[in-house]
Amino acid sequence: MFAVVVEITLHPGTRADFLSLVQKNAAASMQNEPGCHQFDVAADAARPDEILLYEIYSDADAFDTHLASEHFARFDNAVSEMISRKVIKTYRQVFQ
């Protein structure tokens, strides 16, 4: 398994639009990408401009497929101006 954690800080006032778009992206990933096993979107009400994405893929190639998908390209383009900071961390499964 290949895990992806994305820490996002949004520009103030963009949260509602971002959440609508990321929900569509997550749903499309789960429905259309056999290598995507989990796509969670998390937030804390105390920090409304911070969003955490937690994604599980079969392997790094499946994540590359996600990044190359049409729905991700549309999402990435639509949210690029909403994001002030984004940190992507990847992890490979050590043992089962």
C-alpha positions as CSV (number, residue, x, y, z in Angstrom):
1,M,0.0,0.0,0.0
2,F,1.0,3.6,-0.7
3,A,-0.3,6.4,1.6
4,V,-0.5,10.0,0.7
5,V,-1.1,12.8,3.3
6,V,-1.7,16.3,2.0
7,E,-1.8,19.2,4.4
8,I,-3.5,22.2,2.9
9,T,-3.9,25.7,4.2
10,L,-6.6,27.7,2.4
11,H,-6.9,31.4,1.8
12,P,-9.6,32.8,4.1
13,G,-13.1,32.6,2.6
14,T,-12.4,29.7,0.2
15,R,-13.3,26.8,2.5
16,A,-16.8,26.1,1.3
17,D,-15.8,26.2,-2.4
18,F,-12.8,24.1,-1.8
19,L,-14.7,21.4,0.2
20,S,-17.3,21.1,-2.6
21,L,-14.6,20.6,-5.2
22,V,-12.5,18.2,-3.2
23,Q,-15.6,16.1,-2.4
24,K,-16.2,15.6,-6.1
25,N,-12.5,14.8,-6.7
26,A,-12.5,12.2,-3.9
27,A,-15.7,10.6,-5.1
28,A,-14.3,10.4,-8.7
29,S,-11.1,8.9,-7.4
30,M,-12.9,6.2,-5.5
31,Q,-15.3,5.5,-8.3
32,N,-12.9,5.6,-11.3
33,E,-9.5,4.5,-10.0
34,P,-9.2,0.8,-9.0
35,G,-5.9,1.6,-7.3
36,C,-7.5,4.2,-5.0
37,H,-8.7,2.4,-1.8
38,Q,-9.4,5.4,0.5
39,F,-9.7,9.1,0.1
40,D,-10.6,11.0,3.3
41,V,-11.0,14.7,3.8
42,A,-10.6,15.9,7.3
43,A,-10.7,19.3,9.1
44,D,-10.9,20.8,12.6
45,A,-13.5,23.5,13.3
46,A,-10.9,25.3,15.4
47,R,-8.7,25.7,12.3
48,P,-11.2,26.2,9.4
49,D,-8.6,27.1,6.8
50,E,-6.6,23.8,7.3
51,I,-7.7,20.7,5.4
52,L,-6.1,17.2,5.6
53,L,-6.3,14.7,2.8
54,Y,-5.5,11.1,3.6
55,E,-5.4,8.8,0.6
56,I,-4.5,5.1,0.2
57,Y,-3.4,3.6,-3.1
58,S,-2.3,0.2,-4.2
59,D,1.2,1.5,-5.0
60,A,3.0,4.6,-6.3
61,D,1.9,3.8,-9.8
62,A,-1.7,4.0,-8.8
63,F,-1.0,7.4,-7.3
64,D,0.6,8.5,-10.5
65,T,-2.5,7.4,-12.3
66,H,-4.5,9.6,-10.0
67,L,-2.3,12.6,-10.7
68,A,-2.7,12.0,-14.5
69,S,-6.5,11.7,-14.4
70,E,-8.7,14.2,-16.0
71,H,-10.8,14.8,-12.9
72,F,-7.7,15.5,-10.8
73,A,-6.4,18.0,-13.4
74,R,-9.8,19.8,-13.3
75,F,-9.8,19.9,-9.5
76,D,-6.1,21.0,-9.3
77,N,-6.7,23.8,-11.7
78,A,-10.0,24.9,-9.9
79,V,-8.4,25.1,-6.4
80,S,-4.9,26.3,-7.2
81,E,-5.8,30.0,-6.3
82,M,-7.5,28.9,-3.1
83,I,-4.4,27.3,-1.6
84,S,-1.8,29.3,0.3
85,R,0.2,26.3,1.4
86,K,0.3,22.6,0.5
87,V,2.6,19.9,1.8
88,I,2.5,16.4,0.3
89,K,3.9,13.5,2.2
90,T,4.0,9.9,0.9
91,Y,4.5,6.7,2.8
92,R,5.1,3.1,1.7
93,Q,3.8,0.2,3.8
94,V,6.6,-1.3,5.9
95,F,4.9,-4.5,6.9
96,Q,1.5,-6.1,6.8
